[in-house]
Amino acid sequence: MTETLNGAVADAITMHNFSERILEQVIHFHVMKLSGGFFLWVGSSPVLSNLAVSMSSKYDSMPLSTLVMGDPSNTAPNSLAQRLAKKTKKQVYVSYSLPMTDPNFSLLVENRIKKELELHPEHF
């Protein structure tokens, strides 16, 4: 969907939400599709505790990634943003507001995101 603003054509921001019960915990996912990228928030309660951004680089096969806000010892948002940027070839913003208690839990969350990417690529 595009819209015109002062004669310039711009892609509209679209939103997509989905939820999943993972290891007895309801996890919410919020995707905002942006022009050339997307913002993904993952959490169980409405908190924006961190924000990472990642994008491809012509100088390296691994996308560049940085933590914009949050605890630098929590590498989950950076890592997830980097993997999604590599997979989608887009600029990706990630807020991962879940406790890092179990590595298997994080893997299940990421697999659910990848499943949604495959089912609904138009939202990313």
Solvent accessible surface area in square Angstrom, and as a share of the most:
residue,aa,sasa,rsa
1,M,179,0.80
2,T,82,0.48
3,E,95,0.43
4,T,93,0.54
5,L,127,0.63
6,N,152,0.78
7,G,69,0.66
8,A,62,0.48
9,V,109,0.63
10,A,50,0.39
11,D,78,0.40
12,A,16,0.12
13,I,101,0.51
14,T,48,0.28
15,M,123,0.55
16,H,30,0.14
17,N,98,0.50
18,F,23,0.09
19,S,57,0.37
20,E,61,0.28
21,R,148,0.54
22,I,12,0.06
23,L,105,0.52
24,E,146,0.66
25,Q,60,0.27
26,V,56,0.32
27,I,0,0.00
28,H,75,0.34
29,F,2,0.01
30,H,44,0.20
31,V,0,0.00
32,M,53,0.24
33,K,65,0.28
34,L,44,0.22
35,S,84,0.54
36,G,59,0.57
37,G,3,0.03
38,F,0,0.00
39,F,35,0.15
40,L,0,0.00
41,W,35,0.12
42,V,0,0.00
43,G,0,0.00
44,S,45,0.29
45,S,56,0.36
46,P,134,0.84
47,V,79,0.45
48,L,88,0.44
49,S,56,0.36
50,N,8,0.04
51,L,34,0.17
52,A,0,0.00
53,V,17,0.10
54,S,1,0.00
55,M,77,0.34
56,S,61,0.39
57,S,25,0.16
58,K,176,0.75
59,Y,182,0.69
60,D,80,0.42
61,S,98,0.63
62,M,77,0.34
63,P,4,0.03
64,L,103,0.51
65,S,38,0.25
66,T,73,0.42
67,L,43,0.21
68,V,88,0.51
69,M,81,0.36
70,G,39,0.37
71,D,83,0.43
72,P,110,0.69
73,S,91,0.59
74,N,37,0.19
75,T,88,0.51
76,A,16,0.12
77,P,0,0.00
78,N,41,0.21
79,S,33,0.22
80,L,6,0.03
81,A,0,0.00
82,Q,44,0.19
83,R,105,0.38
84,L,1,0.00
85,A,0,0.00
86,K,91,0.39
87,K,101,0.43
88,T,26,0.15
89,K,151,0.64
90,K,66,0.28
91,Q,58,0.26
92,V,0,0.00
93,Y,65,0.25
94,V,0,0.00
95,S,0,0.00
96,Y,8,0.03
97,S,19,0.12
98,L,9,0.04
99,P,74,0.47
100,M,101,0.45
101,T,114,0.66
102,D,49,0.26
103,P,109,0.69
104,N,95,0.49
105,F,12,0.05
106,S,26,0.17
107,L,103,0.51
108,L,74,0.37
109,V,0,0.00
110,E,14,0.06
111,N,70,0.36
112,R,35,0.13
113,I,0,0.00
114,K,66,0.28
115,K,107,0.45
116,E,6,0.03
117,L,17,0.09
118,E,129,0.58
119,L,104,0.52
120,H,65,0.29
121,P,82,0.51
122,E,97,0.44
123,H,45,0.20
124,F,4,0.02
